[in-house]
Amino acid sequence: MSRLARVPLFTAWRQTLRAGYTRQALRGDILAGLTVGIIAIPLAMALAIAVGAPPQHGLYTVLVAAPLIALSGGSRFNVSGPTAAFVVILLPIVQQYGLAGLLLCSMLAGLILIALGVLKAGRLIQFVPYPVTLGFTAGIGVVIGGLQLKDALGLTVTASAAHFPEQMLNLLLALPSAHLGDALVAIVTLAVLIAWPRLVPKIPGHLAALAVGTLLGLLLEVAGLGIATLGERFSYMVDGVAQPGIPPYLPSFALPWQLADAPPLSLALIRELLAPAMAIAMLGAIESLLCAVVADGMSGSKHDSNGELIGQGLGNLIAPLFGGITATAAIARTAASVRAGAFSPLAAIIHAGVVLAAMLLLAPLFSYLPMAALAALLLMVAWNMAEAPHVVHTLRIAPRSDVVVLLTCLVLTVAFDMVLAVGAGLLLAAGLFIRQMSALTDTAPLPRHFHQALHDLPEHVLAYAIRGPLFFGAAEKALNTLCRFTPGLKVVIVDLSAVPLLDMTALAALDTVLRDFRHHGVGLIFSGTSSRVRLQLRRAGIHRHNHQLAYVHDLDQARGKALRWLEERTEPTVAAEPV
C-alpha cells in the first residue's frame, strides 16, 4: 500500500493547488483552452490522415487522451494529442496491421510508459544526446513534408513503397498527374500560414489559413477546377448509408481486437507489435518530457517527469478503447497555451472541450475542407519540426563527433526509419564519447622536480601518475605503461589521486599488473586513492601485501614506504628487460 501511495499520480494538479488557484488563473486557462482548441481541430484531423487513419480518430485522441493526461500527469502546462513526430512510426503500422493494429500498439506503448514512470525512469531520458534528438526530429520533419506532396499537388500515385526514398521516387514519377486546383489551394494556404503570424500575431493562423483555403477551393469548384476534399476522401456509415466527412457524435467504446478487419489477437501479434510499441513509448517519453522542459522554461514551473510518464501512459492505454490513436505532449500547442495565459491542466481539458464542441456542431462543414489545405498545414508543421536553420547552425558550430551523430540520425530516419536511426545514433554517440574519454586517460612518469618527495629517490624507484577514469575504453592503454620494466627496478609508485572511478575491466587489468610485479619482485605503492577507489580495489581482492602492495595517502608517505621496503630487503631484485 505504501508503495502505491508513492506512485506519482495527479502531481500537476497538486502543484496547481499549492500555487493557489484564483479567478485570474481561471480566466487564463479558459483563454488558453479556447486558443489551443482552435489550433488542435485541423491538426488532429490532418495528423490522423497522415498516419493512414480516418480524420475523426485524431479528434477522438484529443477528446480522451488530452484531458486524461492533464488530470493524471506531472506537467501543469503540457497539452497532449496526436503529434507529427509519430507519423513515421504509425504509418507503417497502419499499412501492415490496419487501424486496429495501431490501436493495440498504442495500448502496449501506454503500458510501457506507465512501467517507466512507476520505475522512476523519467530522468533517464535526459541521457539521450542532443544531436540524436535533433537528428531524428529533423529527419521526421523531412519525411512528413515529403509525404504531404501527394495531396498538396493532387498527385495520383498508384505504386506503394515502404521506405521514404522509394515513396519520393513514386511521387516524382506521378508529377505529370499534378492538379492545378489542389496546387493553388496548397500554395495560398501555405502563404497565409507564413504571413498571418507577422500580420496578426495574437490570433492563431491555422483557422484563418484553412478558411481561406476552403473558400478558394469552393471558388475553384465553381470555376470547373475540381479539388479533393475531406468529404470526398472519407465517410462514415449511418444505418447502412455512407455519409461524407466525419461523424458528428461521440466515439463508442470498443476493444481494438474486436473491430472489423482487426487481426486476430494472439501472442504472436503482440510479439510483432512489441518493437514498434517500444519505439512509440520511447519517442512519446522524449517528446512529452522535452515539452515539459520547454513549458517549465516559459512559465518558471517544475514538472514531475515520472508523473508525466504515467499520465502519458494512461492516456495511451485508454484512448484507443474509444478510437484514439497515439498521443503525446505537443510542444507547439503547449507553447501556445502558455503564451495565452494557461495556469493549470484545466487549459488542456478546456481545449479538448473546444474540439468536442466543434466535432458535434461543425462536423458537416469539415467535409468541405480541401485535402490540399490540410497538406499545407502539415507542410508548415514539418518545416517547424525540421528546424532547418537550427540544424545548419549546429552543423557549423558543433564538434565533429556531434556532427557525425546528427547527420547519421537524420539520414537513417529519412532512408529507413526512426527506430533504426535512434538506435544507431545512441550507439555511435556512446562509442564516440568512450573514445573521447579514453583519450583523456593516460599514465605518465612523474619527473623528480614534480614533488619534493621525489627529489632524491633511488634510481630503482619510479613514480607514475594515472589521470582520468579507468574504464574498459581506457584501462588497457593506461596500464600498459606500468608493465614496461627497467633493469634494477624495485619499487613503483603510482599516484591515483586523479582517478575518479574504476570498472571491472580496469580491476582485472590492475590484478594482472600486480601479478607481473610480484613475478618480477617489484613492489607497488598506490598513492592518493580515494575511499571509493580503495574500496573497489579491496573488494576485487587487490589487498595490501608485504613488500609487494601498499596504499598510502600522498607522495610523502609513498616515499617513506618505498625507502623502508628497500632497507628491509636483503637481496636486490632485478626486473626483466624492457618490453
C-alpha positions as CSV (number, residue, x, y, z in Angstrom):
1,M,0.0,0.0,0.0
2,S,2.8,2.4,0.9
3,R,4.5,1.7,-2.5
4,L,1.3,2.5,-4.3
5,A,1.0,5.7,-2.3
6,R,4.4,6.8,-3.7
7,V,3.3,6.4,-7.3
8,P,3.4,10.0,-8.8
9,L,-0.2,10.5,-9.9
10,F,-2.0,13.9,-10.2
11,T,1.2,15.7,-9.4
12,A,0.4,18.6,-11.8
13,W,-2.9,19.2,-10.0
14,R,-1.2,19.1,-6.6
15,Q,1.3,21.7,-7.8
16,T,-1.5,23.9,-9.0
17,L,-3.4,23.7,-5.7
18,R,-0.2,24.5,-3.8
19,A,0.4,27.5,-6.1
20,G,-3.1,28.8,-5.3
21,Y,-5.9,28.9,-7.9
22,T,-7.5,32.3,-8.4
23,R,-10.2,33.8,-10.7
24,Q,-7.5,35.3,-12.8
25,A,-5.9,31.8,-13.3
26,L,-9.3,30.5,-14.4
27,R,-9.6,33.3,-17.0
28,G,-6.2,32.4,-18.3
29,D,-7.0,28.7,-18.5
30,I,-10.2,29.4,-20.4
31,L,-8.5,31.7,-22.9
32,A,-5.6,29.3,-23.4
33,G,-8.0,26.4,-23.8
34,L,-10.0,28.2,-26.5
35,T,-6.9,29.3,-28.3
36,V,-5.2,25.9,-28.4
37,G,-8.5,24.1,-29.2
38,I,-8.8,26.1,-32.4
39,I,-5.3,25.1,-33.3
40,A,-5.9,21.4,-32.4
41,I,-9.0,20.9,-34.6
42,P,-7.4,20.9,-38.0
43,L,-4.1,19.5,-36.8
44,A,-5.7,16.5,-35.2
45,M,-7.6,15.6,-38.4
46,A,-4.6,16.2,-40.6
47,L,-2.3,14.1,-38.4
48,A,-4.8,11.2,-38.3
49,I,-4.9,11.3,-42.1
50,A,-1.1,11.4,-42.3
51,V,-0.8,8.1,-40.4
52,G,-3.4,6.5,-42.6
53,A,-6.4,6.7,-40.2
54,P,-9.8,8.5,-40.8
55,P,-9.7,12.1,-39.5
56,Q,-12.2,11.6,-36.7
57,H,-9.7,9.4,-34.9
58,G,-7.4,12.4,-34.4
59,L,-10.3,14.2,-32.8
60,Y,-11.1,11.2,-30.6
61,T,-7.4,11.3,-29.4
62,V,-7.8,14.8,-28.2
63,L,-11.2,14.2,-26.6
64,V,-10.0,11.2,-24.5
65,A,-6.2,11.4,-24.1
66,A,-5.7,15.1,-23.6
67,P,-8.0,15.5,-20.5
68,L,-6.9,12.2,-19.1
69,I,-3.2,13.1,-19.3
70,A,-3.9,16.5,-18.0
71,L,-5.7,15.1,-15.0
72,S,-3.1,12.4,-14.1
73,G,0.2,13.7,-15.5
74,G,3.1,15.6,-14.0
75,S,3.2,18.8,-16.0
76,R,0.9,21.7,-15.4
77,F,1.1,23.1,-18.9
78,N,1.6,20.1,-21.3
79,V,-1.2,19.9,-24.0
80,S,-1.4,16.4,-25.4
81,G,-2.8,14.9,-28.6
82,P,-1.7,13.4,-31.9
83,T,1.7,14.9,-33.0
84,A,3.7,14.9,-36.1
85,A,6.6,13.1,-34.6
86,F,4.7,9.8,-34.6
87,V,3.8,9.8,-38.3
88,V,6.9,7.9,-39.4
89,I,6.3,5.2,-36.8
90,L,2.5,4.9,-37.0
91,L,2.1,4.9,-40.8
92,P,3.9,1.6,-41.4
93,I,1.8,0.0,-38.5
94,V,-1.4,1.0,-40.2
95,Q,-0.2,-0.2,-43.5
96,Q,0.7,-3.6,-42.1
97,Y,-1.8,-4.2,-39.3
98,G,-4.7,-1.7,-40.0
99,L,-6.2,0.7,-37.7
100,A,-7.0,-2.0,-35.1
101,G,-3.3,-2.9,-35.0
102,L,-2.4,0.7,-34.4
103,L,-4.8,1.0,-31.5
104,L,-3.5,-2.2,-29.9
105,C,0.1,-1.0,-30.4
106,S,-0.8,2.3,-28.7
107,M,-2.2,0.4,-25.7
108,L,1.1,-1.6,-25.4
109,A,3.0,1.7,-25.6
110,G,0.8,3.0,-22.8
111,L,1.7,0.1,-20.6
112,I,5.4,0.6,-21.3
113,L,5.1,4.3,-20.4
114,I,3.3,3.5,-17.1
115,A,6.0,1.0,-16.3
116,L,8.7,3.6,-17.0
117,G,7.0,6.1,-14.7
118,V,6.5,3.6,-11.9
119,L,10.1,2.5,-12.1
120,K,11.1,6.2,-11.9
121,A,12.9,6.1,-15.3
122,G,11.9,9.7,-16.2
123,R,15.4,11.1,-15.6
124,L,16.9,8.5,-18.0
125,I,15.5,10.4,-21.0
126,Q,17.9,13.2,-20.3
127,F,20.8,10.9,-21.3
128,V,19.7,10.9,-24.9
129,P,22.3,13.1,-26.6
130,Y,21.0,16.4,-28.2
131,P,22.5,15.5,-31.7
132,V,20.4,12.3,-31.6
133,T,17.2,14.2,-30.8
134,L,17.9,17.0,-33.3
135,G,18.9,14.5,-36.0
136,F,15.8,12.3,-35.8
137,T,13.5,15.2,-35.3
138,A,14.8,16.9,-38.4
139,G,14.6,13.6,-40.3
140,I,10.9,13.2,-39.2
141,G,10.2,16.8,-40.5
142,V,11.7,15.9,-43.9
143,V,9.6,12.7,-44.1
144,I,6.4,14.4,-43.1
145,G,6.9,17.2,-45.6
146,G,7.7,14.8,-48.4
147,L,4.6,12.7,-47.7
148,Q,2.3,15.8,-48.0
149,L,3.3,16.5,-51.6
150,K,0.8,13.9,-52.8
151,D,-2.2,15.8,-51.5
152,A,-0.7,19.3,-51.9
153,L,-0.2,18.7,-55.6
154,G,-3.2,16.4,-56.2
155,L,-1.0,13.6,-57.5
156,T,-2.3,10.2,-58.5
157,V,0.1,7.6,-57.1
158,T,-0.7,4.0,-57.9
159,A,2.5,2.3,-56.7
160,S,3.2,1.8,-53.0
161,A,6.6,1.7,-51.2
162,A,7.7,1.0,-47.7
163,H,10.6,3.5,-47.4
164,F,10.8,7.2,-48.0
165,P,13.3,7.3,-50.9
166,E,11.0,4.9,-52.9
167,Q,8.0,7.0,-52.0
168,M,9.7,10.1,-53.2
169,L,10.5,8.3,-56.5
170,N,6.9,7.3,-56.9
171,L,5.8,11.0,-56.3
172,L,8.4,12.2,-58.9
173,L,7.0,9.7,-61.5
174,A,3.5,10.9,-60.7
175,L,4.3,14.6,-61.3
176,P,2.5,14.6,-64.7
177,S,-0.8,13.9,-62.9
178,A,-0.5,17.1,-60.7
179,H,-3.8,19.0,-60.4
180,L,-3.7,22.8,-60.7
181,G,-6.6,23.4,-58.4
182,D,-5.1,21.4,-55.5
183,A,-1.7,23.1,-56.0
184,L,-3.3,26.6,-55.9
185,V,-5.1,25.8,-52.7
186,A,-1.9,24.4,-51.1
187,I,0.1,27.5,-52.1
188,V,-2.4,30.0,-50.9
189,T,-3.0,28.2,-47.6
190,L,0.7,27.9,-47.0
191,A,1.2,31.6,-47.8
192,V,-1.5,32.6,-45.2
193,L,0.2,30.3,-42.7
194,I,3.5,32.1,-43.2
195,A,2.2,35.6,-43.4
196,W,-0.5,35.5,-40.7
197,P,1.8,35.4,-37.6
198,R,3.5,38.6,-38.9
199,L,0.3,40.4,-39.6
200,V,-2.0,39.2,-36.7
201,P,0.4,37.6,-34.2
202,K,-2.2,37.3,-31.3
203,I,-4.6,35.1,-33.3
204,P,-3.6,31.6,-34.4
205,G,-3.3,31.4,-38.2
206,H,-4.4,27.8,-38.6
207,L,-8.1,28.6,-38.7
208,A,-7.6,31.6,-41.0
209,A,-5.5,29.6,-43.4
210,L,-8.0,26.8,-43.6
211,A,-10.9,29.2,-44.1
212,V,-9.1,30.9,-46.9
213,G,-8.1,27.6,-48.5
214,T,-11.7,26.3,-48.2
215,L,-13.1,29.4,-49.8
216,L,-10.6,29.2,-52.6
217,G,-11.5,25.6,-53.1
218,L,-15.2,26.4,-53.4
219,L,-14.4,29.1,-56.0
220,L,-12.3,26.7,-58.0
221,E,-15.1,24.2,-57.9
222,V,-17.4,26.8,-59.4
223,A,-14.8,27.6,-62.0
224,G,-14.6,24.0,-63.0
225,L,-11.3,23.1,-61.3
226,G,-12.4,20.3,-59.0
227,I,-10.4,19.7,-55.9
228,A,-10.2,16.8,-53.5
229,T,-12.0,17.4,-50.2
230,L,-12.2,15.6,-46.9
231,G,-15.8,14.7,-47.6
232,E,-14.8,13.0,-50.9
233,R,-12.0,11.1,-49.3
234,F,-13.6,9.9,-46.1
235,S,-17.1,8.8,-45.0
236,Y,-18.9,7.1,-42.2
237,M,-21.9,4.8,-42.1
238,V,-25.4,5.6,-40.6
239,D,-28.0,2.8,-40.9
240,G,-26.0,1.3,-43.7
241,V,-25.8,4.6,-45.7
242,A,-22.4,6.3,-46.3
243,Q,-22.2,9.9,-45.1
244,P,-19.4,12.2,-46.2
245,G,-16.8,13.6,-43.8
246,I,-16.6,12.7,-40.1
247,P,-19.4,11.6,-37.7
248,P,-20.9,14.3,-35.6
249,Y,-21.2,12.2,-32.4
250,L,-19.1,10.8,-29.6
251,P,-16.9,7.8,-30.1
252,S,-18.1,4.5,-28.7
253,F,-16.2,2.0,-26.5
254,A,-14.7,-0.9,-28.4
255,L,-11.8,-3.3,-27.9
256,P,-9.3,-2.9,-30.7
257,W,-9.1,-6.6,-31.5
258,Q,-12.9,-6.7,-31.9
259,L,-13.1,-4.1,-34.6
260,A,-13.9,-5.1,-38.2
261,D,-10.9,-6.3,-40.2
262,A,-8.9,-6.5,-36.9
263,P,-6.1,-9.1,-36.9
264,P,-6.8,-12.0,-34.5
265,L,-5.5,-11.3,-31.1
266,S,-2.6,-13.7,-30.3
267,L,0.8,-13.8,-28.5
268,A,2.4,-13.8,-32.0
269,L,0.7,-10.5,-32.8
270,I,1.7,-8.9,-29.5
271,R,5.3,-10.0,-30.1
272,E,5.2,-8.4,-33.5
273,L,3.8,-5.2,-32.1
274,L,6.1,-5.0,-29.1
275,A,9.1,-3.5,-31.0
276,P,7.0,-0.6,-32.6
277,A,5.3,-0.2,-29.2
278,M,8.6,0.3,-27.5
279,A,9.6,2.8,-30.2
280,I,6.3,4.7,-29.7
281,A,6.9,4.7,-25.9
282,M,10.4,5.9,-26.2
283,L,9.5,8.7,-28.6
284,G,6.5,9.6,-26.5
285,A,8.6,9.8,-23.4
286,I,11.2,12.0,-25.1
287,E,8.6,14.3,-26.7
288,S,6.5,14.7,-23.6
289,L,9.4,15.4,-21.3
290,L,11.1,17.8,-23.7
291,C,7.8,19.6,-24.0
292,A,7.5,19.8,-20.2
293,V,11.1,21.3,-20.0
294,V,10.1,23.9,-22.6
295,A,6.9,24.7,-20.6
296,D,9.0,25.0,-17.4
297,G,11.3,27.4,-19.1
298,M,8.4,29.6,-20.3
299,S,6.5,29.5,-17.0
300,G,9.1,29.1,-14.3
301,S,7.4,25.9,-13.1
302,K,8.9,22.5,-12.4
303,H,7.3,19.3,-13.7
304,D,7.4,15.7,-12.3
305,S,9.0,13.6,-15.1
306,N,7.8,10.2,-13.7
307,G,4.3,11.5,-13.1
308,E,4.2,12.8,-16.7
309,L,5.2,9.4,-18.0
310,I,2.4,7.7,-16.0
311,G,-0.1,10.3,-17.3
312,Q,1.0,9.8,-20.9
313,G,0.8,6.0,-20.3
314,L,-2.8,6.2,-19.0
315,G,-3.8,8.4,-21.9
316,N,-2.4,6.0,-24.5
317,L,-3.8,3.0,-22.7
318,I,-7.4,4.2,-22.5
319,A,-7.8,6.5,-25.6
320,P,-7.5,3.5,-28.1
321,L,-10.6,2.0,-26.4
322,F,-12.5,4.9,-27.8
323,G,-10.8,5.1,-31.2
324,G,-8.0,7.4,-30.2
325,I,-4.6,7.0,-31.8
326,T,-1.2,7.5,-30.1
327,A,-0.9,10.8,-28.1
328,T,1.9,12.7,-26.5
329,A,2.5,16.3,-25.4
330,A,2.8,18.7,-28.3
331,I,5.5,21.5,-28.0
332,A,3.7,23.9,-30.4
333,R,0.3,23.6,-28.7
334,T,1.8,23.7,-25.2
335,A,3.8,26.9,-26.0
336,A,0.7,28.5,-27.5
337,S,-1.2,27.6,-24.3
338,V,1.5,29.1,-22.0
339,R,1.6,32.3,-24.1
340,A,-2.2,32.6,-24.0
341,G,-2.1,32.6,-20.2
342,A,-2.6,29.0,-19.1
343,F,-2.1,28.4,-15.3
344,S,-3.1,24.7,-14.8
345,P,-4.0,21.5,-16.5
346,L,-7.5,22.8,-16.9
347,A,-6.4,24.6,-20.0
348,A,-5.7,21.3,-21.7
349,I,-9.1,20.0,-20.6
350,I,-10.9,23.1,-22.0
351,H,-9.0,22.6,-25.3
352,A,-10.5,19.1,-25.5
353,G,-13.9,20.6,-24.8
354,V,-13.5,23.0,-27.7
355,V,-12.6,20.1,-30.0
356,L,-15.7,18.3,-28.8
357,A,-18.0,21.2,-29.5
358,A,-16.5,21.7,-33.0
359,M,-17.0,18.0,-33.8
360,L,-20.6,17.9,-32.6
361,L,-21.6,21.2,-34.2
362,L,-19.4,21.8,-37.2
363,A,-18.7,18.2,-38.5
364,P,-20.8,18.8,-41.7
365,L,-18.6,21.8,-42.6
366,F,-15.4,19.8,-42.2
367,S,-16.4,17.9,-45.3
368,Y,-15.6,20.9,-47.4
369,L,-12.0,21.1,-46.2
370,P,-9.6,20.7,-49.1
371,M,-7.1,17.9,-48.7
372,A,-4.5,20.3,-50.2
373,A,-5.2,22.8,-47.4
374,L,-4.6,20.1,-44.7
375,A,-1.5,19.1,-46.5
376,A,-0.2,22.7,-46.5
377,L,-0.9,22.8,-42.8
378,L,1.3,19.7,-42.3
379,L,4.0,21.1,-44.5
380,M,4.2,24.1,-42.1
381,V,4.3,21.7,-39.2
382,A,7.1,19.7,-40.9
383,W,9.1,22.8,-41.6
384,N,8.9,23.9,-38.0
385,M,9.8,20.4,-36.8
386,A,12.8,20.1,-39.1
387,E,14.3,23.3,-37.7
388,A,16.5,23.7,-40.8
389,P,18.2,27.0,-39.8
390,H,19.0,25.5,-36.4
391,V,20.3,22.3,-37.9
392,V,22.6,24.3,-40.3
393,H,23.8,26.4,-37.3
394,T,24.5,23.3,-35.3
395,L,26.5,21.7,-38.1
396,R,28.6,24.8,-38.3
397,I,29.5,25.1,-34.6
398,A,29.2,21.6,-33.2
399,P,32.2,19.3,-32.6
400,R,32.9,16.9,-35.4
401,S,31.7,13.9,-33.4
402,D,28.3,15.5,-32.8
403,V,28.0,16.4,-36.4
404,V,28.6,12.8,-37.4
405,V,25.9,11.7,-34.9
406,L,23.4,14.3,-36.1
407,L,23.8,13.5,-39.8
408,T,23.7,9.8,-39.1
409,C,20.4,10.0,-37.3
410,L,18.9,12.4,-39.9
411,V,19.9,10.2,-42.9
412,L,18.8,6.9,-41.3
413,T,15.5,8.4,-40.3
414,V,14.9,9.6,-43.9
415,A,16.3,6.5,-45.6
416,F,14.9,3.8,-43.2
417,D,13.0,4.6,-40.0
418,M,13.3,6.4,-36.8
419,V,13.8,3.3,-34.6
420,L,17.0,2.3,-36.5
421,A,18.1,6.0,-36.5
422,V,17.8,6.4,-32.8
423,G,19.4,3.1,-32.0
424,A,22.3,3.7,-34.3
425,G,22.7,7.3,-33.1
426,L,22.8,6.3,-29.5
427,L,25.4,3.6,-30.2
428,L,27.5,6.0,-32.3
429,A,27.3,8.7,-29.7
430,A,28.3,6.3,-27.0
431,G,31.2,5.0,-29.0
432,L,32.5,8.5,-29.8
433,F,32.1,9.5,-26.1
434,I,34.0,6.5,-25.0
435,R,36.8,7.3,-27.4
436,Q,36.9,10.9,-26.2
437,M,37.0,9.8,-22.5
438,S,39.7,7.2,-23.2
439,A,41.8,10.0,-24.8
440,L,41.6,11.9,-21.5
441,T,43.0,9.0,-19.5
442,D,46.8,8.4,-19.6
443,T,49.7,7.3,-17.5
444,A,52.9,9.4,-17.4
445,P,56.1,9.3,-15.4
446,L,56.4,11.8,-12.6
447,P,59.6,13.9,-13.0
448,R,61.8,14.3,-10.0
449,H,61.0,18.0,-9.8
450,F,57.3,17.4,-9.6
451,H,57.2,16.9,-5.9
452,Q,59.8,17.3,-3.1
453,A,59.3,13.7,-2.0
454,L,60.6,12.6,-5.4
455,H,63.8,14.7,-5.5
456,D,66.3,12.2,-4.1
457,L,64.6,8.8,-4.6
458,P,66.9,6.0,-5.6
459,E,67.1,5.3,-9.4
460,H,65.4,1.9,-9.0
461,V,62.2,3.6,-7.6
462,L,60.0,5.0,-10.3
463,A,56.9,7.2,-9.9
464,Y,53.9,7.4,-12.3
465,A,50.6,9.3,-12.3
466,I,47.4,8.0,-13.8
467,R,44.9,10.7,-14.8
468,G,41.3,10.1,-15.8
469,P,38.7,7.4,-15.3
470,L,39.9,3.8,-15.7
471,F,37.2,2.0,-17.6
472,F,37.0,-0.5,-20.4
473,G,37.8,2.0,-23.1
474,A,40.9,3.4,-21.4
475,A,42.3,0.8,-18.9
476,E,44.5,-1.2,-21.2
477,K,46.2,1.8,-22.7
478,A,46.7,3.5,-19.3
479,L,48.1,0.4,-17.6
480,N,50.3,-0.9,-20.3
481,T,52.9,1.8,-19.3
482,L,53.3,0.1,-15.9
483,C,54.3,-3.2,-17.4
484,R,57.4,-1.8,-19.0
485,F,60.1,-2.8,-16.5
486,T,63.6,-1.4,-16.5
487,P,66.7,-3.2,-15.2
488,G,67.2,-2.9,-11.4
489,L,63.6,-1.7,-10.8
490,K,62.5,-2.5,-7.3
491,V,59.5,-0.2,-6.4
492,V,56.9,1.6,-8.5
493,I,54.8,4.4,-7.0
494,V,51.5,5.1,-8.8
495,D,49.6,8.3,-8.0
496,L,45.9,7.6,-8.3
497,S,44.6,10.9,-6.9
498,A,43.3,11.9,-10.3
499,V,41.4,8.6,-10.9
500,P,37.7,9.1,-10.1
501,L,36.5,5.6,-10.9
502,L,37.4,2.1,-11.9
503,D,35.3,-0.5,-13.7
504,M,35.7,-4.3,-13.8
505,T,38.0,-4.2,-16.9
506,A,40.3,-1.8,-15.0
507,L,40.2,-4.0,-11.9
508,A,41.1,-7.1,-13.9
509,A,43.9,-5.2,-15.7
510,L,45.3,-4.0,-12.3
511,D,45.2,-7.5,-11.0
512,T,47.3,-8.6,-14.0
513,V,49.8,-5.8,-13.4
514,L,50.1,-6.8,-9.7
515,R,50.8,-10.4,-10.7
516,D,53.5,-9.3,-13.1
517,F,55.1,-7.1,-10.4
518,R,55.1,-10.0,-7.9
519,H,56.6,-12.3,-10.5
520,H,59.5,-9.8,-11.0
521,G,59.8,-9.0,-7.3
522,V,58.8,-5.4,-7.8
523,G,56.8,-3.6,-5.1
524,L,53.8,-1.4,-6.0
525,I,52.6,1.6,-4.0
526,F,49.2,3.2,-4.7
527,S,49.2,6.9,-3.6
528,G,46.3,9.2,-3.2
529,T,43.5,6.7,-3.8
530,S,40.0,7.9,-2.9
531,S,38.0,5.9,-0.4
532,R,35.7,4.8,-3.2
533,V,38.6,3.5,-5.4
534,R,40.3,1.9,-2.5
535,L,37.1,0.0,-1.6
536,Q,36.7,-1.2,-5.1
537,L,40.3,-2.5,-5.2
538,R,39.9,-4.3,-1.9
539,R,36.6,-5.9,-3.0
540,A,38.3,-7.1,-6.1
541,G,40.9,-8.9,-3.9
542,I,43.7,-6.4,-4.5
543,H,44.9,-6.3,-0.9
544,R,48.0,-5.0,0.9
545,H,50.9,-7.4,0.7
546,N,54.3,-7.3,2.5
547,H,56.9,-5.6,0.2
548,Q,54.5,-6.0,-2.8
549,L,51.5,-3.8,-2.4
550,A,50.6,-0.8,-0.2
551,Y,48.1,2.0,0.0
552,V,49.3,5.5,1.2
553,H,47.6,8.9,1.3
554,D,50.2,11.0,-0.5
555,L,53.6,11.1,-2.2
556,D,55.4,11.8,1.1
557,Q,54.1,8.6,2.6
558,A,54.9,6.8,-0.6
559,R,58.5,7.9,-0.4
560,G,58.8,6.7,3.2
561,K,57.2,3.3,2.4
562,A,59.5,2.8,-0.6
563,L,62.6,3.6,1.4
564,R,61.6,1.2,4.2
565,W,61.0,-1.6,1.7
566,L,64.4,-1.1,0.2
567,E,66.0,-1.2,3.6
568,E,64.1,-4.4,4.6
569,R,65.0,-6.3,1.5
570,T,68.2,-8.4,1.9
571,E,68.5,-9.3,-1.7
572,P,68.3,-6.9,-4.7
573,T,65.5,-7.6,-7.1
574,V,66.4,-7.3,-10.8
575,A,63.4,-6.9,-13.1
576,A,63.1,-8.1,-16.6
577,E,64.3,-6.2,-19.6
578,P,62.0,-3.5,-21.0
579,V,59.1,-4.7,-23.1
